Amino acid sequence: MRGERPPARHSAAGEPCLAPLRMSPLSEKSLLADARKGDLHAMRKKTRNSIFKRPEDVNQRDERHCTPLHYAAKNGHREMIR
């Protein structure tokens, strides 16, 4: 048909949060790492407010500009998304 575009095809290379990521030892302890691993307990602990330390930012982004919510959704961690 004239004027119609073919359906878009997505690949892991086109979606930055879907491609594999090498993590440094320092980033292994971040909220982003907990979302990637599905560690709900650690994620809740880091976002809890305390008089001794500030909670981590849930909107932080990694070098791919992905947030913990991106990784939790990508890996099917429904409890983290709530």
Biopython code that builds the backbone (N, CA, C, O; Angstrom):
import numpy as np
from Bio.PDB.StructureBuilder import StructureBuilder

atoms = [
    (1, "MET", "N", (0.832, -1.165, 0.000)),
    (1, "MET", "CA", (0.000, 0.000, 0.000)),
    (1, "MET", "C", (0.883, 1.237, 0.000)),
    (1, "MET", "O", (1.937, 1.276, 0.634)),
    (2, "ARG", "N", (0.447, 2.188, -0.688)),
    (2, "ARG", "CA", (1.216, 3.415, -0.822)),
    (2, "ARG", "C", (1.071, 4.304, 0.407)),
    (2, "ARG", "O", (-0.024, 4.466, 0.945)),
    (3, "GLY", "N", (2.188, 4.877, 0.842)),
    (3, "GLY", "CA", (2.160, 5.812, 1.952)),
    (3, "GLY", "C", (2.186, 5.170, 3.335)),
    (3, "GLY", "O", (2.325, 5.873, 4.336)),
    (4, "GLU", "N", (2.054, 3.847, 3.405)),
    (4, "GLU", "CA", (2.092, 3.181, 4.704)),
    (4, "GLU", "C", (3.510, 2.754, 5.029)),
    (4, "GLU", "O", (4.264, 2.312, 4.163)),
    (5, "ARG", "N", (3.851, 2.898, 6.293)),
    (5, "ARG", "CA", (5.186, 2.484, 6.738)),
    (5, "ARG", "C", (5.124, 1.051, 7.266)),
    (5, "ARG", "O", (4.103, 0.639, 7.817)),
    (6, "PRO", "N", (6.204, 0.295, 7.104)),
    (6, "PRO", "CA", (6.223, -1.044, 7.693)),
    (6, "PRO", "C", (6.267, -0.927, 9.217)),
    (6, "PRO", "O", (6.718, 0.089, 9.746)),
    (7, "PRO", "N", (5.804, -1.952, 9.921)),
    (7, "PRO", "CA", (5.826, -1.892, 11.393)),
    (7, "PRO", "C", (7.248, -1.754, 11.909)),
    (7, "PRO", "O", (8.188, -2.318, 11.349)),
    (8, "ALA", "N", (7.387, -0.997, 12.983)),
    (8, "ALA", "CA", (8.700, -0.769, 13.579)),
    (8, "ALA", "C", (9.188, -2.050, 14.237)),
    (8, "ALA", "O", (8.418, -2.773, 14.869)),
    (9, "ARG", "N", (10.481, -2.319, 14.079)),
    (9, "ARG", "CA", (11.084, -3.490, 14.714)),
    (9, "ARG", "C", (12.051, -3.010, 15.771)),
    (9, "ARG", "O", (12.931, -2.194, 15.494)),
    (10, "HIS", "N", (11.891, -3.512, 16.977)),
    (10, "HIS", "CA", (12.749, -3.112, 18.084)),
    (10, "HIS", "C", (13.770, -4.207, 18.348)),
    (10, "HIS", "O", (13.477, -5.396, 18.218)),
    (11, "SER", "N", (14.942, -3.797, 18.711)),
    (11, "SER", "CA", (15.982, -4.746, 19.088)),
    (11, "SER", "C", (16.612, -4.286, 20.392)),
    (11, "SER", "O", (16.400, -3.153, 20.823)),
    (12, "ALA", "N", (17.373, -5.148, 21.011)),
    (12, "ALA", "CA", (18.047, -4.791, 22.257)),
    (12, "ALA", "C", (19.015, -3.639, 22.032)),
    (12, "ALA", "O", (19.242, -2.833, 22.934)),
    (13, "ALA", "N", (19.586, -3.556, 20.839)),
    (13, "ALA", "CA", (20.525, -2.470, 20.561)),
    (13, "ALA", "C", (19.805, -1.129, 20.512)),
    (13, "ALA", "O", (20.396, -0.100, 20.840)),
    (14, "GLY", "N", (18.535, -1.124, 20.109)),
    (14, "GLY", "CA", (17.765, 0.108, 20.028)),
    (14, "GLY", "C", (17.137, 0.515, 21.347)),
    (14, "GLY", "O", (16.761, 1.673, 21.529)),
    (15, "GLU", "N", (17.023, -0.422, 22.260)),
    (15, "GLU", "CA", (16.438, -0.162, 23.566)),
    (15, "GLU", "C", (17.553, -0.222, 24.600)),
    (15, "GLU", "O", (18.006, -1.315, 24.940)),
    (16, "PRO", "N", (18.010, 0.918, 25.110)),
    (16, "PRO", "CA", (19.188, 0.928, 25.976)),
    (16, "PRO", "C", (19.036, 0.147, 27.271)),
    (16, "PRO", "O", (20.028, -0.387, 27.766)),
    (17, "CYS", "N", (17.857, 0.058, 27.833)),
    (17, "CYS", "CA", (17.698, -0.633, 29.109)),
    (17, "CYS", "C", (17.619, -2.151, 28.940)),
    (17, "CYS", "O", (17.663, -2.885, 29.927)),
    (18, "LEU", "N", (17.503, -2.624, 27.700)),
    (18, "LEU", "CA", (17.386, -4.054, 27.465)),
    (18, "LEU", "C", (18.721, -4.721, 27.171)),
    (18, "LEU", "O", (18.852, -5.935, 27.327)),
    (19, "ALA", "N", (19.705, -3.950, 26.749)),
    (19, "ALA", "CA", (21.011, -4.521, 26.418)),
    (19, "ALA", "C", (21.764, -4.883, 27.694)),
    (19, "ALA", "O", (21.550, -4.254, 28.730)),
    (20, "PRO", "N", (22.647, -5.894, 27.637)),
    (20, "PRO", "CA", (23.422, -6.262, 28.826)),
    (20, "PRO", "C", (24.275, -5.104, 29.327)),
    (20, "PRO", "O", (24.701, -4.254, 28.544)),
    (21, "LEU", "N", (24.519, -5.074, 30.617)),
    (21, "LEU", "CA", (25.273, -3.980, 31.229)),
    (21, "LEU", "C", (26.363, -4.548, 32.118)),
    (21, "LEU", "O", (26.113, -5.433, 32.936)),
    (22, "ARG", "N", (27.573, -4.035, 31.954)),
    (22, "ARG", "CA", (28.660, -4.396, 32.865)),
    (22, "ARG", "C", (28.627, -3.429, 34.024)),
    (22, "ARG", "O", (28.593, -2.213, 33.832)),
    (23, "MET", "N", (28.637, -3.969, 35.229)),
    (23, "MET", "CA", (28.519, -3.111, 36.403)),
    (23, "MET", "C", (29.844, -3.046, 37.144)),
    (23, "MET", "O", (30.543, -4.050, 37.278)),
    (24, "SER", "N", (30.179, -1.867, 37.620)),
    (24, "SER", "CA", (31.381, -1.693, 38.422)),
    (24, "SER", "C", (31.076, -2.118, 39.858)),
    (24, "SER", "O", (29.909, -2.163, 40.247)),
    (25, "PRO", "N", (32.101, -2.430, 40.650)),
    (25, "PRO", "CA", (31.854, -2.834, 42.042)),
    (25, "PRO", "C", (31.120, -1.774, 42.863)),
    (25, "PRO", "O", (30.351, -2.116, 43.762)),
    (26, "LEU", "N", (31.346, -0.495, 42.565)),
    (26, "LEU", "CA", (30.655, 0.566, 43.307)),
    (26, "LEU", "C", (29.175, 0.607, 42.981)),
    (26, "LEU", "O", (28.361, 0.870, 43.866)),
    (27, "SER", "N", (28.803, 0.353, 41.731)),
    (27, "SER", "CA", (27.398, 0.428, 41.343)),
    (27, "SER", "C", (26.611, -0.804, 41.779)),
    (27, "SER", "O", (25.383, -0.806, 41.703)),
    (28, "GLU", "N", (27.303, -1.860, 42.237)),
    (28, "GLU", "CA", (26.627, -3.065, 42.715)),
    (28, "GLU", "C", (25.808, -2.801, 43.967)),
    (28, "GLU", "O", (24.899, -3.570, 44.280)),
    (29, "LYS", "N", (26.111, -1.724, 44.693)),
    (29, "LYS", "CA", (25.425, -1.428, 45.946)),
    (29, "LYS", "C", (24.352, -0.363, 45.786)),
    (29, "LYS", "O", (23.841, 0.140, 46.787)),
    (30, "SER", "N", (24.002, -0.012, 44.576)),
    (30, "SER", "CA", (23.049, 1.069, 44.349)),
    (30, "SER", "C", (21.620, 0.543, 44.245)),
    (30, "SER", "O", (21.382, -0.662, 44.161)),
    (31, "LEU", "N", (20.698, 1.462, 44.252)),
    (31, "LEU", "CA", (19.289, 1.149, 44.085)),
    (31, "LEU", "C", (19.041, 0.538, 42.709)),
    (31, "LEU", "O", (18.182, -0.332, 42.562)),
    (32, "LEU", "N", (19.781, 0.985, 41.711)),
    (32, "LEU", "CA", (19.652, 0.435, 40.360)),
    (32, "LEU", "C", (20.030, -1.049, 40.343)),
    (32, "LEU", "O", (19.367, -1.850, 39.684)),
    (33, "ALA", "N", (21.083, -1.411, 41.058)),
    (33, "ALA", "CA", (21.504, -2.823, 41.115)),
    (33, "ALA", "C", (20.437, -3.673, 41.801)),
    (33, "ALA", "O", (20.171, -4.796, 41.375)),
    (34, "ASP", "N", (19.827, -3.145, 42.860)),
    (34, "ASP", "CA", (18.764, -3.881, 43.547)),
    (34, "ASP", "C", (17.573, -4.108, 42.624)),
    (34, "ASP", "O", (16.963, -5.177, 42.652)),
    (35, "ALA", "N", (17.240, -3.122, 41.814)),
    (35, "ALA", "CA", (16.128, -3.266, 40.869)),
    (35, "ALA", "C", (16.464, -4.302, 39.804)),
    (35, "ALA", "O", (15.604, -5.091, 39.412)),
    (36, "ARG", "N", (17.700, -4.303, 39.337)),
    (36, "ARG", "CA", (18.112, -5.297, 38.333)),
    (36, "ARG", "C", (18.031, -6.709, 38.893)),
    (36, "ARG", "O", (17.600, -7.632, 38.202)),
    (37, "LYS", "N", (18.452, -6.880, 40.160)),
    (37, "LYS", "CA", (18.482, -8.206, 40.788)),
    (37, "LYS", "C", (17.118, -8.628, 41.326)),
    (37, "LYS", "O", (16.876, -9.818, 41.529)),
    (38, "GLY", "N", (16.230, -7.672, 41.557)),
    (38, "GLY", "CA", (14.927, -7.996, 42.135)),
    (38, "GLY", "C", (14.950, -8.100, 43.643)),
    (38, "GLY", "O", (14.120, -8.794, 44.229)),
    (39, "ASP", "N", (15.891, -7.418, 44.282)),
    (39, "ASP", "CA", (16.032, -7.465, 45.740)),
    (39, "ASP", "C", (15.128, -6.413, 46.384)),
    (39, "ASP", "O", (15.556, -5.288, 46.647)),
    (40, "LEU", "N", (13.897, -6.786, 46.629)),
    (40, "LEU", "CA", (12.892, -5.858, 47.161)),
    (40, "LEU", "C", (13.253, -5.383, 48.566)),
    (40, "LEU", "O", (13.074, -4.205, 48.878)),
    (41, "HIS", "N", (13.756, -6.271, 49.416)),
    (41, "HIS", "CA", (14.106, -5.900, 50.792)),
    (41, "HIS", "C", (15.186, -4.815, 50.801)),
    (41, "HIS", "O", (15.055, -3.818, 51.510)),
    (42, "ALA", "N", (16.238, -5.003, 50.027)),
    (42, "ALA", "CA", (17.321, -4.012, 49.973)),
    (42, "ALA", "C", (16.833, -2.698, 49.383)),
    (42, "ALA", "O", (17.248, -1.623, 49.817)),
    (43, "MET", "N", (15.954, -2.784, 48.394)),
    (43, "MET", "CA", (15.435, -1.571, 47.765)),
    (43, "MET", "C", (14.589, -0.763, 48.761)),
    (43, "MET", "O", (14.711, 0.460, 48.834)),
    (44, "ARG", "N", (13.745, -1.445, 49.513)),
    (44, "ARG", "CA", (12.928, -0.749, 50.523)),
    (44, "ARG", "C", (13.803, -0.126, 51.607)),
    (44, "ARG", "O", (13.535, 0.979, 52.079)),
    (45, "LYS", "N", (14.843, -0.845, 51.991)),
    (45, "LYS", "CA", (15.744, -0.347, 53.031)),
    (45, "LYS", "C", (16.456, 0.926, 52.573)),
    (45, "LYS", "O", (16.634, 1.851, 53.365)),
    (46, "LYS", "N", (16.862, 0.981, 51.310)),
    (46, "LYS", "CA", (17.572, 2.143, 50.798)),
    (46, "LYS", "C", (16.657, 3.341, 50.553)),
    (46, "LYS", "O", (17.125, 4.480, 50.538)),
    (47, "THR", "N", (15.373, 3.102, 50.362)),
    (47, "THR", "CA", (14.450, 4.212, 50.130)),
    (47, "THR", "C", (13.762, 4.676, 51.408)),
    (47, "THR", "O", (13.030, 5.665, 51.392)),
    (48, "ARG", "N", (13.990, 3.968, 52.520)),
    (48, "ARG", "CA", (13.392, 4.335, 53.804)),
    (48, "ARG", "C", (14.081, 5.584, 54.356)),
    (48, "ARG", "O", (15.302, 5.717, 54.273)),
    (49, "ASN", "N", (13.308, 6.468, 54.904)),
    (49, "ASN", "CA", (13.839, 7.691, 55.483)),
    (49, "ASN", "C", (14.378, 7.396, 56.880)),
    (49, "ASN", "O", (13.782, 6.631, 57.639)),
    (50, "SER", "N", (15.499, 8.004, 57.206)),
    (50, "SER", "CA", (16.125, 7.789, 58.504)),
    (50, "SER", "C", (16.721, 9.108, 58.981)),
    (50, "SER", "O", (17.055, 9.974, 58.172)),
    (51, "ILE", "N", (16.852, 9.258, 60.296)),
    (51, "ILE", "CA", (17.469, 10.485, 60.802)),
    (51, "ILE", "C", (18.980, 10.468, 60.592)),
    (51, "ILE", "O", (19.628, 11.512, 60.665)),
    (52, "PHE", "N", (19.548, 9.283, 60.330)),
    (52, "PHE", "CA", (20.988, 9.169, 60.167)),
    (52, "PHE", "C", (21.463, 9.323, 58.723)),
    (52, "PHE", "O", (22.602, 9.725, 58.486)),
    (53, "LYS", "N", (20.615, 9.013, 57.775)),
    (53, "LYS", "CA", (21.012, 9.155, 56.374)),
    (53, "LYS", "C", (19.803, 9.455, 55.503)),
    (53, "LYS", "O", (18.663, 9.172, 55.872)),
    (54, "ARG", "N", (20.070, 10.019, 54.369)),
    (54, "ARG", "CA", (18.998, 10.349, 53.432)),
    (54, "ARG", "C", (18.671, 9.134, 52.572)),
    (54, "ARG", "O", (19.562, 8.342, 52.263)),
    (55, "PRO", "N", (17.427, 8.977, 52.189)),
    (55, "PRO", "CA", (17.080, 7.863, 51.306)),
    (55, "PRO", "C", (17.658, 8.094, 49.906)),
    (55, "PRO", "O", (17.877, 9.233, 49.493)),
    (56, "GLU", "N", (17.898, 7.005, 49.193)),
    (56, "GLU", "CA", (18.399, 7.135, 47.823)),
    (56, "GLU", "C", (17.287, 7.638, 46.916)),
    (56, "GLU", "O", (16.105, 7.407, 47.171)),
    (57, "ASP", "N", (17.677, 8.318, 45.870)),
    (57, "ASP", "CA", (16.738, 8.871, 44.901)),
    (57, "ASP", "C", (16.195, 7.756, 44.017)),
    (57, "ASP", "O", (16.962, 7.069, 43.342)),
    (58, "VAL", "N", (14.879, 7.572, 44.018)),
    (58, "VAL", "CA", (14.273, 6.525, 43.195)),
    (58, "VAL", "C", (14.264, 6.895, 41.714)),
    (58, "VAL", "O", (14.017, 6.034, 40.870)),
    (59, "ASN", "N", (14.526, 8.139, 41.389)),
    (59, "ASN", "CA", (14.550, 8.579, 39.998)),
    (59, "ASN", "C", (15.966, 8.686, 39.440)),
    (59, "ASN", "O", (16.168, 9.262, 38.370)),
    (60, "GLN", "N", (16.946, 8.136, 40.154)),
    (60, "GLN", "CA", (18.317, 8.194, 39.651)),
    (60, "GLN", "C", (18.420, 7.411, 38.342)),
    (60, "GLN", "O", (17.671, 6.461, 38.112)),
    (61, "ARG", "N", (19.344, 7.819, 37.503)),
    (61, "ARG", "CA", (19.537, 7.171, 36.210)),
    (61, "ARG", "C", (20.972, 6.693, 36.079)),
    (61, "ARG", "O", (21.894, 7.286, 36.638)),
    (62, "ASP", "N", (21.145, 5.612, 35.333)),
    (62, "ASP", "CA", (22.493, 5.107, 35.098)),
    (62, "ASP", "C", (23.046, 5.702, 33.800)),
    (62, "ASP", "O", (22.465, 6.631, 33.239)),
    (63, "GLU", "N", (24.170, 5.161, 33.330)),
    (63, "GLU", "CA", (24.810, 5.711, 32.137)),
    (63, "GLU", "C", (23.963, 5.536, 30.878)),
    (63, "GLU", "O", (24.237, 6.170, 29.859)),
    (64, "ARG", "N", (22.948, 4.692, 30.935)),
    (64, "ARG", "CA", (22.023, 4.503, 29.803)),
    (64, "ARG", "C", (20.762, 5.349, 29.947)),
    (64, "ARG", "O", (19.879, 5.295, 29.091)),
    (65, "HIS", "N", (20.672, 6.122, 31.011)),
    (65, "HIS", "CA", (19.513, 6.959, 31.324)),
    (65, "HIS", "C", (18.290, 6.120, 31.714)),
    (65, "HIS", "O", (17.152, 6.535, 31.493)),
    (66, "CYS", "N", (18.529, 4.949, 32.290)),
    (66, "CYS", "CA", (17.452, 4.076, 32.756)),
    (66, "CYS", "C", (17.302, 4.213, 34.266)),
    (66, "CYS", "O", (18.290, 4.376, 34.983)),
    (67, "THR", "N", (16.071, 4.146, 34.741)),
    (67, "THR", "CA", (15.773, 4.265, 36.168)),
    (67, "THR", "C", (15.548, 2.869, 36.774)),
    (67, "THR", "O", (15.423, 1.892, 36.035)),
    (68, "PRO", "N", (15.495, 2.767, 38.108)),
    (68, "PRO", "CA", (15.181, 1.474, 38.723)),
    (68, "PRO", "C", (13.836, 0.911, 38.236)),
    (68, "PRO", "O", (13.681, -0.305, 38.117)),
    (69, "LEU", "N", (12.878, 1.780, 37.959)),
    (69, "LEU", "CA", (11.581, 1.321, 37.454)),
    (69, "LEU", "C", (11.725, 0.628, 36.100)),
    (69, "LEU", "O", (11.045, -0.366, 35.844)),
    (70, "HIS", "N", (12.600, 1.137, 35.231)),
    (70, "HIS", "CA", (12.845, 0.479, 33.942)),
    (70, "HIS", "C", (13.309, -0.960, 34.152)),
    (70, "HIS", "O", (12.799, -1.888, 33.526)),
    (71, "TYR", "N", (14.295, -1.130, 35.052)),
    (71, "TYR", "CA", (14.857, -2.461, 35.276)),
    (71, "TYR", "C", (13.872, -3.388, 35.971)),
    (71, "TYR", "O", (13.801, -4.572, 35.641)),
    (72, "ALA", "N", (13.115, -2.871, 36.921)),
    (72, "ALA", "CA", (12.125, -3.709, 37.601)),
    (72, "ALA", "C", (11.063, -4.187, 36.615)),
    (72, "ALA", "O", (10.656, -5.348, 36.661)),
    (73, "ALA", "N", (10.615, -3.310, 35.730)),
    (73, "ALA", "CA", (9.608, -3.686, 34.730)),
    (73, "ALA", "C", (10.191, -4.666, 33.720)),
    (73, "ALA", "O", (9.541, -5.644, 33.353)),
    (74, "LYS", "N", (11.403, -4.408, 33.276)),
    (74, "LYS", "CA", (12.060, -5.265, 32.282)),
    (74, "LYS", "C", (12.219, -6.681, 32.801)),
    (74, "LYS", "O", (12.044, -7.641, 32.050)),
    (75, "ASN", "N", (12.549, -6.820, 34.080)),
    (75, "ASN", "CA", (12.806, -8.131, 34.661)),
    (75, "ASN", "C", (11.577, -8.759, 35.316)),
    (75, "ASN", "O", (11.672, -9.843, 35.892)),
    (76, "GLY", "N", (10.426, -8.094, 35.235)),
    (76, "GLY", "CA", (9.176, -8.667, 35.739)),
    (76, "GLY", "C", (9.044, -8.672, 37.245)),
    (76, "GLY", "O", (8.370, -9.544, 37.794)),
    (77, "HIS", "N", (9.664, -7.730, 37.932)),
    (77, "HIS", "CA", (9.575, -7.652, 39.398)),
    (77, "HIS", "C", (8.376, -6.790, 39.775)),
    (77, "HIS", "O", (8.510, -5.593, 40.031)),
    (78, "ARG", "N", (7.211, -7.413, 39.805)),
    (78, "ARG", "CA", (5.958, -6.684, 40.017)),
    (78, "ARG", "C", (5.872, -5.990, 41.375)),
    (78, "ARG", "O", (5.333, -4.888, 41.473)),
    (79, "GLU", "N", (6.388, -6.612, 42.403)),
    (79, "GLU", "CA", (6.329, -6.013, 43.744)),
    (79, "GLU", "C", (7.122, -4.702, 43.807)),
    (79, "GLU", "O", (6.756, -3.793, 44.551)),
    (80, "MET", "N", (8.181, -4.606, 43.047)),
    (80, "MET", "CA", (8.979, -3.376, 43.039)),
    (80, "MET", "C", (8.261, -2.244, 42.305)),
    (80, "MET", "O", (8.457, -1.069, 42.615)),
    (81, "ILE", "N", (7.455, -2.596, 41.362)),
    (81, "ILE", "CA", (6.760, -1.588, 40.552)),
    (81, "ILE", "C", (5.641, -0.933, 41.340)),
    (81, "ILE", "O", (5.313, 0.228, 41.095)),
    (82, "ARG", "N", (5.054, -1.651, 42.273)),
    (82, "ARG", "CA", (3.933, -1.106, 43.052)),
    (82, "ARG", "C", (4.333, 0.050, 43.865)),
    (82, "ARG", "O", (3.506, 0.620, 44.576)),
]
sb = StructureBuilder()
sb.init_structure("model")
sb.init_model(0)
sb.init_chain("A")
sb.init_seg("    ")
for serial, (resi, resn, name, xyz) in enumerate(atoms, 1):
    if name == "N":
        sb.init_residue(resn, " ", resi, " ")
    sb.init_atom(name, np.array(xyz, "f"), 0.0, 1.0, " ", f" {name:<3s}", serial, name[0])
structure = sb.get_structure()
